[in-house]
Amino acid sequence: MPNDYYTMIFTGEKIDELLKRVDDGEIIIPSSTAGSTKKFKLTVDDTGTVSATEVTS
């Protein structure tokens, strides 16, 4: 059963940085392909169409 104690792998500053990027519309996720190191930036337009663009840098 979960309790109120947990640990974070990120500092508070890192969490703030990541949340700001989400607020700015930048969501980057790793590929779900086993063994892949690729990452993709997700975008959604006003019609709700989702697209993914590979992040190369």
N, C-alpha and C positions, 0 to 999 in steps of 0.2 A: 504494500500500500504506500503511495507517495506521501511524503511529509513536507513540511515547509522549508526544509534545508536542501539546497542544491548548489552546484558550482557552475561557473561560467568559464568557457574557454576564451572569451573575449573580455577586454577591459571595458569599462563604461564609456570611455572615449571612442573605442572601436565600434561599439554598438550605436552610439550617437552618429558616427560617420556613416555606418551602413543604413540606418534609418533615414538620414538626410538624403542619401542616394535614392532610396525607394520613394521618398516624398517628391524628389525631382524627376521621377519617372524612369529611373535606371534600375532595372532588375536583371541581374546576371546570375544564371544558374549553370551548373555543370551538366554535361551530357549524361544521360542515364545508361549509355552503352558501357558494358563491363570493360574495364581497362582503358577507357578513353580519358584523355586529359583536356578535351575541348570544352569551351565554355560558350554560352550563348546569351545575348541580350534580348530580352522579350520586350515587345512593344504592342500596344493596343490602340487602334484608331477609334474615332468617334462612332463607327458602326459596330464596334466590338470585335473587329477582325484582329486576331493575334498573329504576330509574326516573330520569328527568331532569326537573329543575325549572328554569325560566329564572331566572337571576340578574338582578334589575332594579336593584340598587343598587351 
